[in-house]
Amino acid sequence: MTTIAETYLQTWNAADATTRAGLLTEHWTEAATYTDPMADVAGRDQISATIDAVREQFPGFVFTLVGEPDAHHGLTRFHWGLGPAGAEPLVIGFDVVISDEQGRIQQVLGFLDKVPA
């Protein structure tokens, strides 16, 4: 159950484009989609570009798991935090990840619970 959330956050924390591309190829379906209040994208390239944009907006910040994931029937929901390593997260969100039969991420539905002004 934690694995899908950890893999997801590992992808978001991959600063190197080559490393991120490898994670996307291994753990995300080719036609994966990502939707949150600020983005609605499809495909690994657009997801990677979205991650790049967030990493540029919050340089040096890391995504961390907040609490324990909950999962059933290919669905995983969890809270995450974004902030400086070892510090209280400045941004907190809640995501639902839908996995395919092989356990790869095929859809992400994201919500933002705490965002700095």
C-alpha positions as CSV (number, residue, x, y, z in Angstrom):
1,M,0.0,0.0,0.0
2,T,2.8,2.4,0.9
3,T,4.7,1.4,-2.2
4,I,2.6,3.2,-4.8
5,A,2.6,6.4,-2.7
6,E,6.4,6.2,-2.2
7,T,7.0,5.5,-5.9
8,Y,4.7,8.5,-6.8
9,L,6.6,10.8,-4.4
10,Q,10.0,9.5,-5.7
11,T,8.9,10.6,-9.2
12,W,8.0,14.1,-7.9
13,N,11.3,14.3,-6.0
14,A,13.5,13.3,-9.0
15,A,15.3,16.5,-9.9
16,D,17.2,14.8,-12.8
17,A,15.1,14.5,-15.9
18,T,16.7,11.2,-16.9
19,T,16.0,9.6,-13.5
20,R,12.4,10.9,-13.6
21,A,11.9,9.6,-17.1
22,G,13.0,6.2,-15.9
23,L,10.6,6.3,-13.0
24,L,7.8,7.4,-15.3
25,T,8.5,4.6,-17.7
26,E,8.7,1.9,-15.0
27,H,5.9,3.0,-12.7
28,W,3.4,5.0,-14.8
29,T,1.4,3.9,-17.8
30,E,2.2,5.6,-21.1
31,A,-1.2,7.4,-21.2
32,A,-1.3,8.3,-17.4
33,T,-3.2,11.4,-16.5
34,Y,-2.7,13.9,-13.7
35,T,-5.3,16.4,-12.6
36,D,-5.2,18.9,-9.7
37,P,-6.6,22.4,-9.3
38,M,-3.7,23.9,-11.3
39,A,-3.0,21.2,-14.0
40,D,-4.8,18.7,-16.2
41,V,-2.3,16.8,-18.3
42,A,-1.9,13.4,-20.0
43,G,1.1,11.3,-20.9
44,R,4.5,10.9,-19.3
45,D,6.0,13.9,-21.1
46,Q,3.3,16.3,-19.9
47,I,3.4,14.9,-16.4
48,S,7.2,15.4,-16.3
49,A,6.8,18.9,-17.5
50,T,4.3,19.6,-14.7
51,I,6.7,18.2,-12.2
52,D,9.4,20.5,-13.7
53,A,7.2,23.5,-13.3
54,V,6.4,22.7,-9.6
55,R,10.1,22.0,-8.9
56,E,11.0,25.4,-10.5
57,Q,8.3,27.1,-8.4
58,F,9.6,25.5,-5.1
59,P,13.4,25.0,-5.6
60,G,15.0,22.7,-3.2
61,F,11.7,21.5,-1.6
62,V,10.9,17.8,-1.2
63,F,7.7,15.9,-1.2
64,T,7.1,13.7,1.8
65,L,4.4,11.3,2.8
66,V,2.1,12.7,5.6
67,G,0.4,9.9,7.5
68,E,-0.4,6.4,6.2
69,P,-1.8,5.7,2.7
70,D,-5.1,3.8,2.4
71,A,-5.7,1.5,-0.5
72,H,-8.2,-0.9,-2.1
73,H,-9.1,-2.2,-5.5
74,G,-6.3,-0.4,-7.3
75,L,-7.0,2.9,-5.6
76,T,-4.6,4.6,-3.1
77,R,-5.3,7.8,-1.3
78,F,-2.7,9.7,0.8
79,H,-1.6,13.1,2.1
80,W,1.7,14.6,1.1
81,G,3.7,17.6,2.2
82,L,6.0,19.9,0.2
83,G,8.7,21.9,1.9
84,P,12.3,22.2,2.8
85,A,13.9,18.8,3.8
86,G,13.4,18.1,7.5
87,A,11.0,21.1,8.0
88,E,7.3,21.5,8.3
89,P,5.7,21.3,4.9
90,L,4.5,24.6,3.5
91,V,2.1,22.9,1.1
92,I,-0.1,19.9,1.9
93,G,-2.2,18.0,-0.5
94,F,-4.3,14.9,-0.8
95,D,-4.0,12.6,-3.9
96,V,-5.9,9.6,-5.1
97,V,-3.9,7.3,-7.4
98,I,-5.6,4.8,-9.7
99,S,-3.3,1.9,-10.7
100,D,-3.6,-0.6,-13.6
101,E,-3.6,-4.4,-13.3
102,Q,0.3,-4.3,-13.2
103,G,0.3,-1.8,-10.3
104,R,1.4,1.1,-12.5
105,I,0.0,4.6,-12.0
106,Q,-2.6,5.4,-14.6
107,Q,-4.5,8.3,-13.1
108,V,-3.9,10.8,-10.4
109,L,-6.5,13.1,-8.9
110,G,-5.0,15.7,-6.7
111,F,-6.3,18.2,-4.2
112,L,-4.5,21.1,-2.4
113,D,-5.3,21.4,1.3
114,K,-2.8,24.0,2.4
115,V,-1.1,26.5,0.0
116,P,1.0,29.5,1.0
117,A,-0.4,32.9,0.1
